[in-house]
Amino acid sequence: MLVDEKKASAAKPLFRRPANLRPRKPQGQPRELDALCDLAANRIAIEGVSPEIDGGRFPAKCVAGEQVLIEADIFGNAHDRIVACLRYRPAGTESWTEQPMILLENDRWSTTIVLGENRLYQFTFCAWHDLYATWREEVAKKHTAGRNIALELEEGRRLLQSAARSDWAGPDDVAELEQVLASLEILRADTQRLALLGSDAVAAVMSRAGVRTNLSYYHKVLEIFADRKTAAFSAWYELFPRSQSGDPARHGTFDDVIARLPYVRDLGFDVLYFPPIHPIGETNRKGRNNSLKAELGDVGSPYAIGSEHGGHDAIHPELGSFEDFHRLMAAARRHGLEVAIDFAIQCSPDHPWIKAHPEWFDWRPDGSLEFAESPPKKYEDIVNVNFHSDAFPGLWHALRDIVLFWIGHGVKIFRVDNPHTKPFAFWEWMIGEVRSRHPEIIFLAEGFTRPKITKRLAKVGFNQSYSYFTWRNLKRELEEYLTELTQEECRHYMRPNFFTNTPDINPIYLQHSGRPGFQARLILAGTLGGNYGIYNGFEICEAEAVPGKEEYLNSEKYQIRAWNMDEPGNLQWDIGFVNRLRRNHKSLQDFTSLAFYNAWNDNIIYYGKRTADLSDFLLFHVCLDPHSAQGADFEVPLWELGLTDDAPVEVEDMVTGRHFTWHGKIQHIHLDPFYKPYAVWRLISPGAHAGQSRPDA
Ligand SMILES: O=P(O)(O)O[C@H]1O[C@H](CO)[C@@H](O[C@H]2O[C@H](CO)[C@@H](O)[C@H](O)[C@H]2O)[C@H](O)[C@H]1O
């Protein structure tokens, strides 16, 4: 139902009830009575709203075109029947759409809505006592009990009369109610009068037009941002453009990247992500393996942004020109890939901003610039801009304009480097500015120094967040972490991106696991999370480390590498399998549809993903021990299919495509990591269409 706020109520502020519904203030009484009258009328409590982030301080997140569940505790202090409605509208518009909510149990009300556009919406609630519904229920009981209902029928008639005069009745409702009232006049028998007054047709018009007695409003208007789907569901592949020539002696170009697009597409990724592509500084340039002295010909870290060739709005000359970049963007689009670039705010000492805007940087007493740090890491080749000084607001505007500049060149996804070292207020403002013009833009926050900071960054607007997945290896750790992410309040505003590895993180687990560990981490990343990513080299199980560190030896951060992704033992099949599973199975596209089940072995993690209607139900077993075979009895969640513990259930092995039947709730799994450390099953619900097999294998 669309409610025109102006028509329904001339009263301000927005949620003061219409004047004719407020308790009457006796003429000549003091003004304080206004407040008391409002308080007295607000008879229905609305609380415990979900989603509501920090009391409404931040918008929740959802996906445009997908169902959003909204809930609240709504109750009055009498036995009167309540009507509760969600009210929602695109932010910046006047009229509310009203949607009735359903009473679940224990005064919890719920409804689902679909927000169709990629934009910000507002929502709130209202509720009222439905005197007609209460009357209808009670009079029917009294009549059945053989009691005299003459007075009740008169009360019912008066309820219709009031409705015909109410603000809520449209012209058709008024006509219908008047017609009923006229018909009532000629009916004499109580039974006939009751049949008419209590009919479904009258109930329907009264649900629209009935007086909203004790109309109570939630005291806040909340916000929810409807993102495009990629914000919640995407598979990222990270590579360094300069390493794509196939020859470590030749700097790669955007054209070399174009030649790699079919490979990335065939693996099934959606997002191709590049570390910074801007000119790289000379001063303090880093050499191979993070050495502080670069040798002749060393290419330096791309995170040291800025040189005589330009800063954040320039392209490193050896990669190509803007024309080449546009060609790459167009080619990526043709392959169904979106390009994400890095937004790393720091500058090399050679960045043009240092001369043009010295006030944006921190100068030491001796006139030198302080290099950046992220303890214990030191970044001797970069300096940070300073958000605490005269840089405001010029720096803020300049940074926003850099993002807008790249949007102008077709970029829609930004991975933001080190956001946790910049003010939250800056991100909230900057993302808001960008989003008000380009709601489709996606920002991935790389900051994961502390969990609460990560969450705050998500609250202030980042669409995706790096996560601690990379360091959660044990069954208990994974279960706890995933339960937090998918069940707790953060699920309404934070969407983790599960990277298996990054140029900065060569996980200790993978350094010792060999190929089975890579396969296990791949399946976990790709199926536990909505967003996941790999950094190239993962597919050939690259794990050679700087001794004792999580850093890659001969890291691409400091030198050009040449890769052969077709090396024997590569994981291209497994990656393609995971990405096809993700695309073909709706259950994997909802991050929160996760449940852990019992498998009695701590080395085997066992979980399921399913759609609410059970039409898609996948089960996963992953062996966390990369060195030896493991077995476990496990429970098939027959109860979720409404089946008894001994029932047979049809299953499809998603790796082999084989169909068979599990008889009963307890089954056994044996996983040999050297054959395949994971198993994926599709449970075929008795209600689901049997021939629904998909071309995953
Ligand atoms: O500090 P984080 O762990 O968030 O890592 C990110 O930011 C780093 C600084 O930008 C970046 O580090 C790389 O670039 C630096 C500047 O050129 C260089 O000094 C470091 O040695 C190099 O690792 C890191 O890659 C990025 O993910």
PDBQT file of the ligand as one rigid body, heavy atoms in Angstrom, charges set to zero:
ROOT
HETATM    1  O1  LIG A 701      50.075  -2.473   5.482  1.00  0.00    +0.000 OA
HETATM    2  P1  LIG A 701      49.221  -3.564   4.903  1.00  0.00    +0.000 P 
HETATM    3  O2  LIG A 701      49.486  -4.885   5.530  1.00  0.00    +0.000 OA
HETATM    4  O3  LIG A 701      47.788  -3.178   4.947  1.00  0.00    +0.000 OA
HETATM    5  O4  LIG A 701      49.645  -3.764   3.348  1.00  0.00    +0.000 OA
HETATM    6  C1  LIG A 701      49.268  -2.932   2.274  1.00  0.00    +0.000 C 
HETATM    7  O5  LIG A 701      49.898  -1.694   2.291  1.00  0.00    +0.000 OA
HETATM    8  C2  LIG A 701      51.353  -1.703   2.188  1.00  0.00    +0.000 C 
HETATM    9  C3  LIG A 701      51.778  -0.284   2.057  1.00  0.00    +0.000 C 
HETATM   10  O6  LIG A 701      51.123   0.251   0.960  1.00  0.00    +0.000 OA
HETATM   11  C4  LIG A 701      51.827  -2.519   0.991  1.00  0.00    +0.000 C 
HETATM   12  O7  LIG A 701      53.209  -2.743   1.159  1.00  0.00    +0.000 OA
HETATM   13  C5  LIG A 701      53.969  -2.846  -0.030  1.00  0.00    +0.000 C 
HETATM   14  O8  LIG A 701      54.236  -1.540  -0.528  1.00  0.00    +0.000 OA
HETATM   15  C6  LIG A 701      55.073  -0.719   0.288  1.00  0.00    +0.000 C 
HETATM   16  C7  LIG A 701      55.207   0.603  -0.404  1.00  0.00    +0.000 C 
HETATM   17  O9  LIG A 701      55.787   0.442  -1.637  1.00  0.00    +0.000 OA
HETATM   18  C8  LIG A 701      56.412  -1.410   0.491  1.00  0.00    +0.000 C 
HETATM   19  O10 LIG A 701      57.230  -0.633   1.328  1.00  0.00    +0.000 OA
HETATM   20  C9  LIG A 701      56.161  -2.757   1.149  1.00  0.00    +0.000 C 
HETATM   21  O11 LIG A 701      57.411  -3.442   1.307  1.00  0.00    +0.000 OA
HETATM   22  C10 LIG A 701      55.252  -3.580   0.280  1.00  0.00    +0.000 C 
HETATM   23  O12 LIG A 701      54.930  -4.799   0.928  1.00  0.00    +0.000 OA
HETATM   24  C11 LIG A 701      51.128  -3.853   0.956  1.00  0.00    +0.000 C 
HETATM   25  O13 LIG A 701      51.511  -4.574  -0.180  1.00  0.00    +0.000 OA
HETATM   26  C12 LIG A 701      49.649  -3.595   0.959  1.00  0.00    +0.000 C 
HETATM   27  O14 LIG A 701      48.897  -4.744   0.781  1.00  0.00    +0.000 OA
ENDROOT
TORSDOF 0
